[in-house]
Amino acid sequence: MATRTTGAVSASSQSGRDWPSETADSIERLVGTVRSKTAEPVERVARVVVYGLLAAVLGVAVLVLFTIALVRFVDVYLPGDVWSAHLLVGVLFTLVGLFLWSRRASSGDPR
């Protein structure tokens, strides 16, 4: 059985170009461009939000544990009952809060 070829030559072999491969490459480039402009920035924002929340939760936990440790430390070395330790730590936090409040920028201040 001999195969018979017709005189018709395909368009891809005429021009020497591989249209299916070029089309697939073009689609892949387009999808890559769209992904780089949409999904990657969203991934970065989500990563910042997740790590920011994690840092905030850990920061609050550390602050609470530090406060407990400070009250216990002051209670051991300050004469009197535990109320004096609470009073001293409360005064300390109040002074730090007043200092930070004085350093805030008001809404009309261009700082």
C-alpha positions as MATLAB code, in Angstrom:
seq = 'MATRTTGAVSASSQSGRDWPSETADSIERLVGTVRSKTAEPVERVARVVVYGLLAAVLGVAVLVLFTIALVRFVDVYLPGDVWSAHLLVGVLFTLVGLFLWSRRASSGDPR';
ca = [
       0.000    0.000    0.000;
       1.561    3.135   -1.143;
       0.441    6.429    0.283;
      -0.418    9.022   -2.133;
       0.342   12.671   -1.485;
      -1.763   15.361   -2.893;
      -0.501   18.604   -4.168;
      -1.867   20.498   -1.151;
       0.835   21.629    1.247;
      -0.091   22.738    4.736;
       0.241   26.406    5.656;
       2.590   25.723    8.558;
       5.095   23.917    6.398;
       4.877   26.614    3.724;
       5.934   29.471    5.955;
       8.264   27.389    8.116;
       6.506   28.503   11.303;
       4.932   26.328   13.959;
       1.585   28.055   14.608;
       0.343   25.800   17.434;
       3.568   26.249   19.377;
       3.591   30.020   18.829;
      -0.047   30.286   19.896;
       0.620   28.271   23.047;
       3.658   30.449   23.840;
       1.592   33.624   23.327;
      -1.147   32.357   25.643;
       1.447   31.366   28.245;
       3.039   34.834   28.060;
      -0.374   36.497   28.416;
      -1.321   34.381   31.419;
       2.063   35.070   33.026;
       1.645   38.807   32.510;
      -1.864   38.824   33.962;
      -0.717   36.748   36.930;
       2.229   39.038   37.641;
      -0.051   42.085   37.625;
      -2.901   40.601   39.697;
      -2.141   37.539   41.796;
       1.365   38.410   42.954;
       0.433   41.806   44.478;
      -2.537   40.193   46.218;
      -0.236   37.498   47.604;
       2.120   40.180   48.927;
      -0.721   42.089   50.604;
      -2.100   38.888   52.147;
       1.366   37.981   53.430;
       1.762   41.426   55.031;
      -1.677   41.175   56.673;
      -1.026   37.686   58.041;
       2.435   38.486   59.373;
       1.202   41.813   60.748;
      -1.613   40.146   62.670;
       0.770   37.493   63.951;
       3.211   40.161   65.121;
       0.391   42.114   66.805;
      -0.905   39.064   68.669;
       2.595   38.078   69.779;
       3.324   41.688   70.769;
       0.230   41.852   72.973;
       1.122   38.515   74.566;
       4.679   39.698   75.283;
       3.380   42.975   76.754;
       0.974   41.134   79.068;
       3.658   38.695   80.206;
       6.127   41.557   80.716;
       3.573   43.425   82.841;
       2.902   40.354   84.981;
       6.628   39.772   85.442;
       7.173   43.444   86.331;
       4.414   43.412   88.963;
       5.779   40.194   90.487;
       9.346   41.562   90.465;
       8.291   44.829   92.106;
       6.146   42.925   94.625;
       9.166   40.900   95.754;
      11.493   43.895   96.230;
       9.032   46.633   97.309;
       7.989   46.549  100.938;
       4.257   46.322  101.602;
       1.423   44.389  100.049;
       0.847   43.682   96.373;
      -1.227   46.855   95.983;
       1.962   48.933   96.250;
       3.472   47.001   93.322;
       0.308   47.550   91.290;
       0.370   51.245   92.198;
       4.010   51.657   91.153;
       3.545   49.828   87.833;
       0.324   51.790   87.204;
       2.142   55.085   87.782;
       4.923   53.956   85.471;
       2.458   53.092   82.680;
       0.624   56.378   83.241;
       3.847   58.378   82.891;
       4.806   56.492   79.705;
       1.290   57.085   78.333;
       1.417   60.808   79.131;
       4.810   61.100   77.463;
       3.559   59.353   74.314;
       0.395   61.476   74.348;
       2.489   64.658   74.443;
       4.538   63.444   71.438;
       1.498   62.713   69.213;
       0.904   64.780   66.109;
      -2.343   66.723   66.069;
      -4.532   66.651   62.973;
      -3.646   70.233   62.077;
       0.075   69.701   62.538;
       1.865   69.110   59.163;
       4.455   66.763   60.754;
];
